[in-house]
Amino acid sequence: MRIVFDTNVILSALLTEGLSYKVFDLCLINHELIVSDFILDEVERVLYKKFKVKRTYVKEVINFLKGNLTLLAPRGKPPDVCRDKDDNSILHLAEFSKAQIIITGDFDLLDLKSYKNTEILTPREFFIKYLT
């Protein structure tokens, strides 16, 4: 499957050893994970500014993500669907990449339940539905 992980789940996977980490790790092994510069920039910014992670480690994280996830640059204009305009970039990436699933903890995305042909799930919903 092609899966888009929202920034919040990637950050949770990187910073904790909880369910997000487990889902991310299993998906990394068994599925194609899609990422965009928008997501990478957001991961970098949050790690550095909010969590005060050293720049050298942040660069290692971004290089790891670039080396292990499929980096795409969606063409065209993002949809205008979400209350939070930044979330439209996630939907745009999912549509452009033909992802089957978006995994997120963002209620603005989760409230949609799906977008076009993409199912929108929490890490727990994905785990229950696809990994148990």
KEPA-445236 format. One record per residue: residue number from 1; residue in three letters; x, y, z of N, C-alpha, C in turn. Coordinates in steps of 0.1 Angstrom, whole numbers. Example, Ala and Ser with C-alpha at 12.3 -4.5 7.8 and 13.67 -1.06 7.14 Angstrom:
! KEPA-445236
 seq type   nc1   nc2   nc3  cac1  cac2  cac3   cc1   cc2   cc3
   1  ALA   132   -57    78   123   -45    78   132   -33    78
   2  SER   128   -22    71   137   -11    71   129     0    79
//
This chain:
! KEPA-445236
 seq type   nc1   nc2   nc3  cac1  cac2  cac3   cc1   cc2   cc3
   1  MET     8   -12     0     0     0     0     9    12     0
   2  ARG     3    23    -6    10    36    -5     3    44     7
   3  ILE    11    49    16     6    55    28    13    69    30
   4  VAL     5    79    34    10    92    38     9    93    53
   5  PHE    20    95    59    20    98    74    20   113    75
   6  ASP    11   118    83    10   132    86    22   135    95
   7  THR    26   148    95    37   152   103    36   148   118
   8  ASN    24   150   124    23   147   138    26   132   141
   9  VAL    23   123   133    25   109   135    40   106   133
  10  ILE    46   112   123    61   110   121    68   115   133
  11  LEU    64   127   138    71   133   150    69   123   162
  12  SER    57   119   164    54   109   175    62    97   174
  13  ALA    64    92   162    72    80   160    86    82   163
  14  LEU    91    94   159   105    97   161   109   100   176
  15  LEU    99   105   183   102   110   197    97   101   208
  16  THR    89    91   204    84    81   215    86    67   210
  17  GLU    84    58   218    84    44   214    70    38   216
  18  GLY    60    45   213    46    41   214    41    35   202
  19  LEU    28    36   201    20    30   190    24    36   176
  20  SER    26    49   176    30    56   163    43    51   158
  21  TYR    52    48   167    65    43   164    64    29   158
  22  LYS    56    21   164    54     7   160    47     7   146
  23  VAL    37    15   144    30    15   131    39    20   120
  24  PHE    46    31   123    56    37   114    66    26   110
  25  ASP    72    20   120    82    10   117    77    -2   108
  26  LEU    66    -7   112    60   -18   104    56   -14    90
  27  CYS    51    -2    89    47     4    75    60     6    67
  28  LEU    70    11    73    83    13    66    88     1    60
  29  ILE    87   -10    67    91   -23    62    82   -29    51
  30  ASN    69   -27    53    59   -35    44    52   -26    34
  31  HIS    53   -13    34    45    -5    25    54     6    19
  32  GLU    49    13    10    56    25     4    50    37    11
  33  LEU    59    44    18    55    56    25    59    69    17
  34  ILE    49    77    16    50    89     7    52   102    16
  35  VAL    61   110    12    64   123    19    66   134     9
  36  SER    65   146    13    67   158     5    76   167    12
  37  ASP    81   177     5    90   187    11    82   195    22
  38  PHE    69   196    20    61   203    30    62   196    43
  39  ILE    60   182    43    61   174    55    75   175    61
  40  LEU    85   173    52    99   173    57   102   186    64
  41  ASP    98   197    58   101   210    63    94   212    77
  42  GLU    82   207    78    75   208    90    81   200   101
  43  VAL    85   187    98    92   179   107   105   186   112
  44  GLU   113   191   103   125   198   106   123   210   115
  45  ARG   113   218   112   110   230   120   105   227   134
  46  VAL    96   217   135    91   213   148   102   207   157
  47  LEU   110   198   151   121   192   159   130   202   164
  48  TYR   134   212   156   144   222   160   138   232   169
  49  LYS   127   238   165   121   249   173   114   245   185
  50  LYS   105   235   184    96   232   195   103   222   205
  51  PHE   110   212   199   116   202   208   131   204   210
  52  LYS   137   215   204   151   219   207   161   208   204
  53  VAL   158   200   193   167   189   189   179   196   182
  54  LYS   191   191   184   202   196   178   201   195   163
  55  ARG   207   206   156   206   206   141   212   194   135
  56  THR   223   189   140   230   177   134   220   165   135
  57  TYR   213   163   146   204   152   147   192   154   137
  58  VAL   187   166   137   176   169   128   180   166   113
  59  LYS   192   170   109   196   167    96   197   152    93
  60  GLU   201   144   103   202   130   102   188   124   100
  61  VAL   178   129   108   164   125   107   159   128    93
  62  ILE   161   140    88   156   143    75   163   135    64
  63  ASN   176   132    65   182   124    56   177   109    56
  64  PHE   174   104    68   168    91    70   155    91    63
  65  LEU   146   101    65   133   101    59   134   102    43
  66  LYS   143   110    39   145   111    24   150    98    18
  67  GLY   158    91    26   164    79    21   155    67    21
  68  ASN   145    67    30   136    56    32   121    58    28
  69  LEU   117    70    25   104    73    21   104    78     6
  70  THR    93    77    -1    93    82   -14    89    97   -14
  71  LEU    98   105   -18    97   120   -18    90   124   -31
  72  LEU    78   130   -30    71   135   -42    68   150   -41
  73  ALA    67   156   -52    63   170   -53    50   171   -61
  74  PRO    39   172   -54    26   172   -61    25   184   -70
  75  ARG    20   181   -82    17   192   -91     3   197   -89
  76  GLY     1   209   -94   -13   215   -93   -15   222   -80
  77  LYS   -27   225   -78   -31   233   -67   -37   224   -56
  78  PRO   -34   226   -43   -40   218   -33   -55   221   -32
  79  PRO   -63   211   -27   -77   213   -26   -80   223   -15
  80  ASP   -92   228   -14   -96   237    -3  -107   230     5
  81  VAL  -103   220    13  -113   211    19  -112   212    34
  82  CYS  -100   214    40   -99   213    55  -100   227    61
  83  ARG  -104   226    74  -105   238    82   -91   244    83
  84  ASP   -81   236    86   -67   240    87   -61   239    73
  85  LYS   -58   251    67   -53   251    53   -41   243    51
  86  ASP   -32   241    61   -20   233    59   -23   219    57
  87  ASP   -34   214    62   -38   200    60   -42   197    45
  88  ASN   -45   207    38   -48   205    24   -36   200    16
  89  SER   -24   204    21   -12   198    15   -10   183    17
  90  ILE   -15   178    28   -15   164    30   -25   157    21
  91  LEU   -37   163    20   -47   157    10   -42   158    -4
  92  HIS   -35   168    -8   -30   170   -21   -19   159   -24
  93  LEU   -10   157   -14     0   146   -16    -7   133   -17
  94  ALA   -16   130    -9   -23   117   -10   -30   115   -23
  95  GLU   -37   125   -28   -43   124   -41   -33   122   -52
  96  PHE   -23   131   -52   -13   130   -63    -5   117   -63
  97  SER    -3   111   -51     5    99   -50    -4    86   -52
  98  LYS   -17    88   -52   -27    78   -52   -25    69   -39
  99  ALA   -23    75   -28   -21    68   -15   -35    62   -11
 100  GLN   -34    50    -6   -47    44    -1   -50    49    13
 101  ILE   -40    54    21   -43    57    35   -34    69    39
 102  ILE   -40    78    47   -33    88    54   -34    84    69
 103  ILE   -23    84    76   -23    81    90   -20    94    97
 104  THR   -29    98   106   -28   111   112   -34   111   126
 105  GLY   -31   121   134   -37   124   147   -45   137   146
 106  ASP   -45   143   135   -51   156   133   -66   155   131
 107  PHE   -74   161   140   -88   160   139   -94   166   127
 108  ASP   -88   177   122   -93   183   109   -93   173    98
 109  LEU   -83   165    97   -82   154    87   -91   142    91
 110  LEU   -90   138   103   -98   126   107  -113   128   106
 111  ASP  -118   141   108  -132   143   106  -137   140    92
 112  LEU  -128   141    82  -132   138    68  -134   123    66
 113  LYS  -127   115    74  -128   100    73  -121    95    60
 114  SER  -123   102    49  -117    98    37  -117   110    28
 115  TYR  -108   109    18  -107   120     8  -105   113    -6
 116  LYS  -115   115   -15  -114   108   -28  -112    93   -25
 117  ASN  -101    87   -29   -99    73   -27   -90    70   -16
 118  THR   -88    79    -7   -78    77     4   -86    77    18
 119  GLU   -83    66    25   -89    64    38   -80    72    48
 120  ILE   -86    79    58   -79    87    68   -81    80    82
 121  LEU   -70    76    88   -71    68   100   -61    73   110
 122  THR   -64    71   123   -54    73   134   -44    61   133
 123  PRO   -33    62   140   -24    51   141   -30    39   147
 124  ARG   -39    41   157   -46    30   164   -56    23   154
 125  GLU   -63    31   147   -73    25   138   -66    17   127
 126  PHE   -54    23   122   -46    15   112   -41     2   118
 127  PHE   -36     3   130   -31    -9   137   -42   -20   138
 128  ILE   -53   -16   143   -64   -25   145   -69   -31   132
 129  LYS   -70   -23   122   -76   -27   109   -66   -35   100
 130  TYR   -53   -31   101   -44   -37    91   -33   -46    98
 131  LEU   -31   -44   110   -19   -51   116   -23   -61   127
 132  THR   -35   -63   130   -39   -73   140   -47   -84   133
//
